Amino acid sequence: MVAVGRVGKAHGIRGEAFVEPWTDAISERFVPGARLATDPPDRGPLEVAEVRDHSGKLIIRFAGIESRSAVESIRGTVLVVPAADRPPLDDPDEFYDTDLVGLRVRTLDGVELGPVAEVLHSPSGSLLAITRLAEPERELLIPFLKAFVPTVDLAVGEILVDPPEGLLEL
């Protein structure tokens, strides 16, 4: 399962909620009739009844959620879908963040660094946050660029990195 959004605060008194989308496929995920599993599971599944934009924010009314208090009872719920439902990526050098998290990372010369803890996105680019095996309390950040990450092998569960000189000593 992968997260595609989170239910926010209520909007108005008729059961509408702001939803923070965590997907690029908003118009595919959040359409009337779409059923979304939830985390925690006992709050769902939730079915999208109506969707609209309000000043650039997504507002959804879920079937059976008819009041402000009902929205508040599901506030913070994470909306999830099966990973298999994600659209395929056309570019072989593009990956879903959730596919990278947990992969083993090692250098080209075989030094095991640790697993990917998360993928961070910043205006200057994406970074792989790696939990170091040698020092688990220290996180290693590697720019997710082809020059530094020449190989991502999802089938093997491994990423090969070629960090610039001095990066591993930071």
Backbone as a chain_set.jsonl record, in Angstrom:
{"seq": "MVAVGRVGKAHGIRGEAFVEPWTDAISERFVPGARLATDPPDRGPLEVAEVRDHSGKLIIRFAGIESRSAVESIRGTVLVVPAADRPPLDDPDEFYDTDLVGLRVRTLDGVELGPVAEVLHSPSGSLLAITRLAEPERELLIPFLKAFVPTVDLAVGEILVDPPEGLLEL", "coords": {"N": [[0.84, -1.183, 0.0], [0.433, 2.263, -0.714], [0.691, 5.658, 0.296], [-1.552, 8.221, -0.667], [-2.606, 10.57, 0.119], [-3.835, 12.792, 2.75], [-6.407, 13.277, 5.102], [-7.573, 16.404, 6.006], [-8.543, 19.292, 7.899], [-12.005, 20.102, 8.57], [-14.235, 21.598, 6.183], [-16.54, 23.956, 6.243], [-19.942, 23.01, 7.208], [-21.144, 20.752, 6.219], [-19.903, 18.277, 5.901], [-17.633, 18.319, 4.305], [-14.142, 18.021, 3.53], [-10.821, 19.278, 3.735], [-8.264, 17.941, 1.773], [-5.021, 16.794, 1.762], [-3.165, 16.21, -0.947], [-0.953, 13.577, -1.834], [0.115, 12.764, -4.203], [0.923, 12.729, -7.688], [-1.037, 12.201, -9.417], [-3.629, 13.425, -9.06], [-6.127, 13.944, -10.3], [-6.795, 11.422, -11.112], [-6.831, 9.795, -8.854], [-8.571, 10.995, -7.012], [-11.578, 11.007, -7.598], [-15.14, 11.108, -8.067], [-16.663, 8.246, -6.714], [-14.337, 6.812, -6.36], [-12.718, 4.491, -4.268], [-10.965, 4.485, -1.313], [-8.528, 3.007, 0.667], [-7.639, 3.149, 4.172], [-5.41, 4.488, 6.681], [-5.424, 4.818, 9.961], [-6.794, 1.5, 9.468], [-9.433, 1.063, 10.392], [-10.94, 3.309, 9.887], [-11.935, 3.343, 7.385], [-12.958, 1.65, 4.344], [-12.908, 4.763, 2.483], [-15.17, 6.433, 0.413], [-15.075, 8.546, -2.342], [-17.305, 11.114, -2.772], [-17.82, 13.704, -3.754], [-15.781, 16.148, -5.381], [-13.849, 19.071, -5.308], [-12.197, 22.143, -6.184], [-10.84, 24.624, -4.125], [-9.702, 27.653, -4.004], [-7.221, 26.687, -4.888], [-6.884, 24.519, -3.236], [-7.64, 21.13, -2.38], [-10.851, 19.91, -1.936], [-12.897, 17.508, -0.509], [-15.845, 15.555, -0.345], [-16.764, 12.81, 1.412], [-18.576, 9.769, 0.967], [-21.179, 9.136, 3.227], [-20.084, 10.697, 5.199], [-21.29, 13.26, 6.758], [-21.248, 15.582, 8.293], [-19.593, 18.299, 10.028], [-18.449, 17.412, 12.435], [-18.206, 14.702, 11.891], [-16.259, 14.746, 9.905], [-14.148, 15.742, 11.43], [-13.711, 13.517, 13.002], [-12.328, 11.818, 11.341], [-10.135, 13.186, 10.692], [-6.729, 13.591, 9.839], [-6.445, 11.04, 8.909], [-4.749, 8.799, 6.845], [-4.812, 8.307, 3.402], [-4.768, 5.489, 1.373], [-3.613, 3.371, -1.317], [-3.362, 0.288, -3.198], [-0.023, -0.568, -4.079], [0.309, -1.679, -6.584], [-1.599, -0.413, -8.089], [-0.539, 1.927, -8.984], [0.323, 4.099, -11.696], [2.373, 2.944, -14.421], [5.819, 3.91, -14.747], [7.28, 5.735, -17.33], [9.93, 6.432, -17.888], [12.98, 4.812, -17.502], [14.757, 5.689, -15.608], [13.327, 6.846, -13.6], [11.709, 6.624, -10.439], [9.384, 5.453, -8.003], [9.208, 6.925, -4.826], [8.565, 5.235, -2.691], [9.394, 2.783, -3.629], [12.101, 2.93, -3.413], [12.757, 3.262, -0.733], [14.164, 1.433, 1.861], [15.82, -0.094, 0.268], [19.054, -1.619, -0.044], [22.146, 0.105, 0.179], [25.204, 0.48, -1.407], [28.666, 1.225, -2.077], [30.44, 1.593, -5.218], [32.785, 0.145, -4.946], [32.058, -1.806, -3.173], [31.505, -1.249, -0.45], [29.269, -1.485, 2.122], [26.723, 0.703, 2.91], [24.2, 1.142, 4.112], [20.575, 1.076, 4.589], [18.132, 2.797, 2.492], [16.439, 5.315, 4.066], [14.608, 7.335, 3.593], [13.37, 9.401, 0.885], [14.287, 12.548, 0.132], [12.998, 15.654, -0.958], [14.021, 18.591, -2.45], [14.296, 22.049, -3.47], [16.65, 22.089, -4.943], [16.985, 19.521, -5.814], [16.605, 15.895, -5.521], [17.342, 13.829, -2.669], [18.892, 10.927, -1.34], [18.287, 9.621, 1.74], [20.198, 7.927, 3.896], [20.445, 5.42, 6.31], [23.148, 4.953, 8.169], [25.096, 2.03, 8.456], [27.425, 1.714, 9.992], [27.304, 3.85, 11.773], [24.49, 4.246, 13.08], [23.093, 6.402, 14.182], [23.756, 8.534, 12.668], [22.872, 10.142, 9.697], [23.243, 9.711, 6.235], [23.392, 11.69, 3.401], [22.823, 11.471, 0.026], [23.077, 12.944, -3.102], [20.519, 12.404, -5.444], [21.387, 11.813, -8.206], [22.373, 10.814, -11.47], [25.159, 10.817, -11.788], [26.092, 10.307, -9.205], [24.568, 8.199, -8.364], [24.695, 5.61, -9.997], [23.42, 3.129, -10.426], [20.309, 1.64, -9.91], [18.757, -1.062, -8.734], [15.92, -2.54, -8.6], [14.945, -5.149, -8.615], [16.953, -6.662, -7.403], [17.124, -5.295, -5.096], [18.844, -3.22, -4.425], [21.024, -0.374, -4.389], [23.593, 1.181, -6.108], [26.172, 3.409, -5.361], [28.259, 6.203, -6.174], [29.815, 8.136, -4.464], [30.831, 11.6, -4.215], [34.243, 12.575, -3.559], [35.051, 12.679, -0.152], [32.432, 12.907, 0.808], [31.45, 10.736, 2.309], [32.776, 11.071, 4.662], [31.663, 13.173, 5.978]], "CA": [[0.0, 0.0, 0.0], [1.155, 3.531, -0.74], [-0.127, 6.798, 0.695], [-1.843, 9.176, -1.737], [-3.096, 11.81, 0.696], [-4.24, 12.793, 4.157], [-7.595, 14.074, 5.392], [-7.282, 17.559, 6.849], [-9.645, 19.84, 8.695], [-13.32, 20.239, 7.936], [-14.551, 22.84, 5.477], [-17.984, 24.149, 6.348], [-20.668, 22.169, 8.163], [-21.852, 19.687, 5.503], [-19.108, 17.063, 5.735], [-16.519, 18.442, 3.365], [-12.83, 18.035, 4.18], [-9.625, 19.563, 2.961], [-7.417, 16.76, 1.646], [-3.666, 17.089, 1.305], [-2.795, 15.129, -1.862], [0.449, 13.144, -1.854], [0.251, 12.072, -5.481], [0.896, 13.573, -8.877], [-2.213, 11.789, -10.19], [-4.783, 13.882, -8.277], [-7.376, 13.801, -11.057], [-7.084, 9.995, -11.266], [-7.048, 9.2, -7.525], [-9.665, 11.631, -6.281], [-12.734, 11.201, -8.478], [-16.336, 10.509, -7.47], [-16.736, 6.799, -6.823], [-13.071, 6.178, -5.973], [-12.671, 3.95, -2.903], [-9.606, 4.576, -0.795], [-8.264, 2.37, 1.957], [-7.183, 4.147, 5.139], [-4.517, 4.164, 7.785], [-5.724, 3.474, 10.412], [-7.769, 0.782, 8.636], [-10.815, 1.079, 10.894], [-11.627, 4.533, 9.45], [-12.3, 3.25, 5.978], [-12.535, 2.521, 3.257], [-13.673, 5.984, 2.239], [-15.539, 6.607, -0.988], [-15.169, 9.944, -2.747], [-18.631, 11.454, -3.29], [-17.683, 14.944, -4.527], [-14.451, 16.753, -5.348], [-13.776, 20.405, -5.901], [-11.041, 22.971, -5.868], [-11.192, 25.847, -3.412], [-8.502, 28.493, -3.907], [-6.04, 25.856, -5.078], [-6.844, 23.402, -2.287], [-8.555, 20.046, -2.696], [-11.925, 19.669, -0.964], [-13.599, 16.268, -0.839], [-16.903, 15.036, 0.521], [-16.776, 11.351, 1.362], [-19.893, 9.169, 1.171], [-21.46, 8.79, 4.616], [-19.531, 11.71, 6.104], [-22.285, 14.291, 6.487], [-21.186, 16.742, 9.19], [-18.278, 18.792, 10.435], [-17.915, 16.532, 13.478], [-17.822, 13.441, 11.247], [-14.962, 15.007, 9.263], [-13.141, 15.843, 12.493], [-13.418, 12.175, 13.52], [-11.395, 11.141, 10.436], [-9.022, 14.109, 10.431], [-5.424, 12.966, 10.007], [-6.439, 9.722, 8.294], [-3.952, 8.696, 5.626], [-5.519, 7.605, 2.33], [-3.8, 4.602, 0.736], [-4.036, 2.505, -2.42], [-2.361, -0.755, -3.459], [1.108, -0.125, -4.897], [0.107, -2.172, -7.95], [-2.512, 0.496, -8.793], [0.17, 3.108, -9.471], [0.6, 4.023, -13.13], [3.779, 2.631, -14.694], [6.674, 5.036, -15.102], [7.814, 5.555, -18.679], [11.37, 6.631, -17.889], [13.636, 3.798, -16.663], [15.526, 6.351, -14.556], [12.41, 7.408, -12.621], [11.277, 5.633, -9.466], [8.533, 5.907, -6.918], [9.96, 7.006, -3.568], [8.282, 4.062, -1.862], [10.168, 1.65, -4.138], [13.506, 3.115, -3.035], [12.901, 3.141, 0.722], [14.479, 0.08, 2.306], [16.845, -0.729, -0.553], [20.43, -1.571, 0.45], [23.007, 1.009, -0.574], [26.633, 0.229, -1.267], [29.498, 1.948, -3.028], [30.888, 0.792, -6.359], [33.839, -0.778, -4.509], [31.492, -2.835, -2.317], [31.286, -0.859, 0.943], [27.847, -1.427, 2.478], [26.457, 1.939, 3.651], [22.978, 1.016, 4.898], [19.347, 1.158, 3.788], [17.5, 4.095, 2.25], [15.408, 5.588, 5.07], [13.588, 8.136, 2.917], [13.806, 10.222, -0.229], [13.978, 13.944, 0.439], [12.891, 16.487, -2.148], [14.299, 19.995, -2.183], [14.326, 22.799, -4.733], [17.873, 21.805, -5.706], [16.978, 18.138, -6.274], [16.267, 14.854, -4.556], [18.435, 13.236, -1.9], [18.641, 9.667, -0.661], [18.685, 9.648, 3.156], [20.643, 6.56, 4.182], [20.788, 5.136, 7.699], [24.474, 4.326, 8.11], [25.284, 0.811, 9.243], [28.523, 1.922, 10.939], [26.861, 4.816, 12.775], [23.059, 4.391, 12.8], [22.547, 7.694, 14.615], [24.099, 9.53, 11.646], [22.235, 9.934, 8.404], [24.062, 10.096, 5.09], [22.568, 12.201, 2.303], [23.473, 11.346, -1.287], [22.249, 13.517, -4.176], [19.965, 11.377, -6.324], [21.77, 12.177, -9.564], [23.005, 9.689, -12.17], [26.604, 10.869, -11.537], [26.383, 9.755, -7.882], [23.759, 6.978, -8.196], [24.662, 5.047, -11.351], [22.604, 1.926, -10.58], [19.213, 1.3, -8.999], [18.273, -2.375, -9.15], [14.774, -2.873, -7.751], [14.802, -6.606, -8.537], [17.944, -7.157, -6.443], [16.926, -4.548, -3.848], [20.128, -2.577, -4.143], [21.428, 0.845, -5.082], [25.037, 1.402, -6.117], [26.47, 4.836, -5.365], [29.637, 6.645, -6.406], [29.767, 9.454, -3.827], [32.002, 12.459, -4.447], [35.288, 12.455, -2.54], [34.823, 13.375, 1.115], [31.035, 12.886, 1.247], [31.242, 9.714, 3.339], [33.428, 11.493, 5.903], [30.904, 14.281, 6.599]], "C": [[0.888, 1.25, 0.0], [0.186, 4.661, -0.414], [-0.309, 7.747, -0.485], [-2.391, 10.493, -1.19], [-3.446, 11.662, 2.162], [-5.427, 13.725, 4.328], [-7.2, 15.179, 6.359], [-8.506, 18.012, 7.613], [-10.922, 19.939, 7.868], [-13.42, 21.588, 7.226], [-16.061, 22.991, 5.504], [-18.612, 23.163, 7.316], [-21.328, 20.95, 7.522], [-20.98, 18.454, 5.182], [-18.013, 17.129, 4.69], [-15.211, 18.542, 4.144], [-11.771, 18.52, 3.21], [-8.825, 18.265, 2.93], [-6.071, 17.207, 1.086], [-3.244, 15.945, 0.378], [-1.292, 14.841, -1.8], [0.734, 12.369, -3.137], [0.267, 13.088, -6.602], [-0.359, 13.306, -9.702], [-3.497, 12.165, -9.451], [-6.088, 13.619, -9.016], [-7.731, 12.336, -11.313], [-7.453, 9.358, -9.932], [-8.314, 9.704, -6.856], [-10.786, 12.006, -7.242], [-13.946, 10.583, -7.8], [-16.403, 9.008, -7.759], [-15.453, 6.083, -6.429], [-13.141, 5.731, -4.524], [-11.222, 3.897, -2.466], [-9.521, 3.854, 0.54], [-7.668, 3.429, 2.88], [-6.166, 3.577, 6.116], [-4.804, 5.203, 8.858], [-6.873, 2.836, 9.624], [-9.214, 0.883, 9.107], [-11.585, 2.34, 10.505], [-12.118, 4.443, 8.01], [-12.806, 1.881, 5.619], [-13.452, 3.736, 3.122], [-13.937, 6.094, 0.741], [-15.722, 8.087, -1.288], [-16.554, 10.175, -3.351], [-18.562, 12.692, -4.195], [-16.271, 15.48, -4.344], [-14.553, 18.146, -5.94], [-12.514, 21.112, -5.441], [-11.53, 24.227, -5.17], [-9.904, 26.63, -3.183], [-7.226, 27.655, -3.978], [-5.906, 24.697, -4.112], [-7.927, 22.398, -2.649], [-9.569, 19.871, -1.57], [-12.711, 18.455, -1.437], [-14.712, 16.029, 0.172], [-16.912, 13.544, 0.314], [-18.191, 10.849, 1.632], [-20.049, 8.773, 2.636], [-20.895, 9.751, 5.636], [-20.343, 12.978, 5.849], [-22.173, 15.547, 7.346], [-19.74, 17.117, 9.491], [-17.654, 17.86, 11.477], [-17.496, 15.18, 12.901], [-16.482, 13.596, 10.537], [-13.874, 15.06, 10.333], [-12.776, 14.475, 13.053], [-12.472, 11.392, 12.602], [-10.201, 12.024, 10.085], [-7.695, 13.412, 10.728], [-5.33, 11.579, 9.397], [-5.626, 9.761, 7.001], [-4.715, 7.825, 4.628], [-4.503, 6.792, 1.537], [-4.447, 3.786, -0.381], [-2.991, 1.404, -2.587], [-1.26, -0.225, -4.381], [0.937, -0.549, -6.358], [-0.814, -1.265, -8.764], [-1.823, 1.753, -9.314], [0.402, 2.981, -10.969], [2.07, 3.696, -13.365], [4.541, 3.894, -15.073], [7.316, 4.757, -16.447], [9.334, 5.607, -18.728], [12.033, 5.598, -16.978], [14.485, 4.393, -15.54], [14.636, 7.087, -13.561], [11.899, 6.287, -11.731], [10.285, 6.266, -8.514], [9.368, 5.895, -5.644], [9.779, 5.741, -2.736], [9.008, 2.817, -2.354], [11.629, 1.734, -3.711], [13.735, 2.913, -1.54], [13.103, 1.679, 1.094], [15.536, -0.618, 1.462], [18.219, -0.577, 0.096], [21.238, -0.642, -0.442], [24.455, 0.616, -0.315], [27.385, 1.005, -2.333], [29.914, 1.015, -4.154], [31.977, -0.195, -5.966], [33.368, -1.733, -3.416], [31.262, -2.485, -0.867], [29.788, -0.691, 1.188], [27.615, -0.195, 3.347], [25.247, 1.821, 4.568], [21.763, 1.121, 4.0], [18.892, 2.604, 3.569], [16.376, 4.256, 3.271], [14.258, 6.384, 4.459], [14.214, 8.869, 1.747], [13.334, 11.635, 0.074], [13.949, 14.743, -0.856], [13.107, 17.936, -1.745], [14.316, 20.729, -3.516], [15.556, 22.486, -5.587], [17.949, 20.361, -6.185], [16.644, 17.169, -5.162], [17.525, 14.297, -3.904], [17.986, 11.902, -1.338], [19.156, 9.81, 0.765], [18.961, 8.201, 3.55], [20.985, 6.442, 5.657], [22.087, 4.349, 7.677], [24.551, 3.093, 9.001], [26.328, 1.031, 10.329], [28.11, 2.844, 12.078], [25.384, 5.108, 12.555], [22.456, 5.727, 13.227], [22.86, 8.802, 13.613], [23.453, 9.158, 10.325], [23.183, 10.437, 7.32], [23.124, 10.54, 3.985], [23.373, 12.151, 1.015], [22.56, 11.993, -2.325], [21.803, 12.421, -5.137], [20.134, 11.826, -7.769], [22.511, 11.003, -10.183], [24.518, 9.655, -11.912], [26.98, 10.219, -10.215], [25.646, 8.446, -7.622], [23.635, 6.329, -9.576], [23.722, 3.86, -11.525], [21.556, 1.82, -9.484], [18.64, 0.001, -9.524], [17.161, -2.807, -8.198], [14.637, -4.383, -7.571], [15.744, -7.202, -7.495], [17.76, -6.474, -5.082], [18.159, -3.782, -3.437], [20.33, -1.33, -4.994], [22.946, 0.936, -4.974], [25.278, 2.899, -6.22], [27.959, 5.062, -5.6], [29.725, 8.057, -5.82], [31.002, 10.283, -4.146], [32.979, 12.329, -3.272], [34.946, 13.301, -1.307], [33.4, 13.292, 1.633], [30.804, 11.883, 2.379], [31.874, 10.107, 4.676], [32.659, 12.612, 6.612], [30.104, 13.796, 7.801]], "O": [[1.946, 1.282, 0.629], [-0.983, 4.626, -0.796], [0.64, 8.044, -1.21], [-2.616, 11.432, -1.953], [-3.369, 10.577, 2.739], [-5.454, 14.822, 3.771], [-6.577, 14.931, 7.392], [-9.39, 17.218, 7.933], [-10.904, 19.868, 6.639], [-12.786, 22.57, 7.611], [-16.777, 22.23, 4.854], [-17.925, 22.555, 8.138], [-22.005, 20.188, 8.212], [-21.308, 17.683, 4.28], [-17.518, 16.095, 4.241], [-15.168, 19.068, 5.256], [-11.813, 18.215, 2.018], [-8.72, 17.571, 3.941], [-5.998, 17.903, 0.073], [-2.991, 14.834, 0.845], [-0.474, 15.758, -1.722], [1.517, 11.42, -3.132], [-0.303, 14.172, -6.483], [-0.704, 14.092, -10.584], [-4.36, 11.313, -9.24], [-7.049, 13.127, -8.425], [-8.863, 12.039, -11.694], [-8.303, 8.468, -9.889], [-9.038, 8.943, -6.215], [-10.924, 13.161, -7.644], [-13.802, 9.629, -7.036], [-16.223, 8.568, -8.894], [-15.469, 4.876, -6.189], [-13.567, 6.489, -3.652], [-10.365, 3.34, -3.152], [-10.343, 4.069, 1.43], [-7.241, 4.487, 2.419], [-6.08, 2.369, 6.338], [-4.456, 6.371, 8.68], [-7.794, 3.518, 9.174], [-10.131, 0.797, 8.29], [-12.783, 2.424, 10.774], [-12.671, 5.411, 7.489], [-13.053, 1.048, 6.491], [-14.597, 3.736, 3.576], [-13.048, 5.878, -0.082], [-16.436, 8.793, -0.576], [-16.933, 9.517, -4.32], [-19.169, 12.722, -5.266], [-15.648, 15.294, -3.299], [-15.244, 18.373, -6.934], [-11.87, 20.735, -4.463], [-12.524, 24.825, -5.582], [-9.119, 26.313, -2.29], [-6.276, 27.883, -3.229], [-4.917, 23.965, -4.158], [-8.989, 22.761, -3.155], [-9.202, 19.705, -0.407], [-13.134, 18.373, -2.59], [-14.553, 16.264, 1.37], [-17.051, 13.06, -0.81], [-18.92, 11.435, 2.433], [-19.159, 8.15, 3.215], [-21.194, 9.634, 6.824], [-20.124, 13.682, 4.863], [-22.937, 16.492, 7.144], [-18.807, 16.354, 9.24], [-16.463, 17.556, 11.404], [-16.532, 14.579, 13.374], [-15.658, 12.682, 10.561], [-12.799, 14.485, 10.157], [-11.657, 14.281, 13.528], [-11.875, 10.407, 13.035], [-9.357, 11.643, 9.273], [-7.556, 12.729, 11.742], [-4.248, 10.993, 9.366], [-5.803, 10.653, 6.171], [-5.199, 6.746, 4.97], [-3.494, 7.33, 1.079], [-5.655, 3.548, -0.386], [-1.849, 1.573, -2.16], [-1.54, 0.484, -5.348], [1.379, 0.157, -7.264], [-0.817, -1.332, -9.993], [-2.444, 2.558, -10.007], [0.65, 1.883, -11.466], [2.927, 4.124, -12.592], [3.979, 4.827, -15.647], [7.837, 3.665, -16.678], [9.956, 4.903, -19.523], [11.688, 5.512, -15.8], [14.888, 3.678, -14.623], [15.135, 7.874, -12.757], [11.682, 5.162, -12.181], [10.339, 7.467, -8.249], [10.143, 4.968, -5.41], [10.735, 5.238, -2.147], [9.22, 1.885, -1.578], [12.318, 0.715, -3.655], [14.797, 2.441, -1.133], [12.329, 0.806, 0.702], [16.095, -1.629, 1.888], [18.52, 0.449, 0.705], [21.046, -0.603, -1.657], [24.878, 0.443, 0.829], [26.82, 1.392, -3.356], [29.759, -0.202, -4.055], [32.094, -1.259, -6.575], [34.19, -2.405, -2.792], [30.851, -3.355, -0.099], [29.127, 0.13, 0.551], [28.234, -0.055, 4.402], [25.264, 2.343, 5.683], [21.899, 1.242, 2.783], [19.219, 3.503, 4.344], [15.467, 3.429, 3.333], [13.089, 6.145, 4.763], [15.437, 8.948, 1.631], [12.142, 11.885, 0.25], [14.777, 14.535, -1.742], [12.466, 18.444, -0.825], [14.347, 20.1, -4.573], [15.51, 22.604, -6.812], [18.888, 20.004, -6.896], [16.428, 17.561, -4.015], [18.609, 14.291, -4.488], [16.842, 11.754, -0.909], [20.337, 10.091, 0.973], [18.063, 7.36, 3.535], [21.727, 7.264, 6.196], [22.119, 3.207, 7.217], [24.122, 3.117, 10.155], [26.145, 0.587, 11.462], [28.52, 2.643, 13.221], [25.043, 6.103, 11.916], [21.424, 6.141, 12.698], [22.292, 9.891, 13.697], [23.489, 8.005, 9.897], [23.839, 11.466, 7.48], [22.163, 9.84, 3.666], [24.463, 12.716, 0.924], [21.387, 11.63, -2.422], [22.612, 11.61, -5.588], [19.172, 12.168, -8.455], [23.207, 10.272, -9.479], [25.099, 8.573, -11.825], [28.061, 9.642, -10.096], [26.05, 7.668, -6.757], [22.613, 6.471, -10.247], [23.266, 3.595, -12.637], [21.865, 1.897, -8.295], [18.098, -0.043, -10.629], [17.42, -3.365, -7.132], [14.255, -4.847, -6.497], [15.376, -8.138, -6.785], [18.18, -6.999, -4.051], [18.488, -3.699, -2.254], [19.881, -1.241, -6.137], [23.514, 0.789, -3.892], [24.677, 3.58, -7.051], [28.797, 4.224, -5.267], [29.714, 9.047, -6.553], [32.092, 9.74, -4.326], [32.587, 12.015, -2.148], [34.598, 14.477, -1.416], [33.171, 13.583, 2.807], [30.041, 12.159, 3.305], [31.536, 9.533, 5.711], [32.989, 12.956, 7.747], [29.411, 14.587, 8.442]]}, "num_chains": 1, "name": "protein.A"}
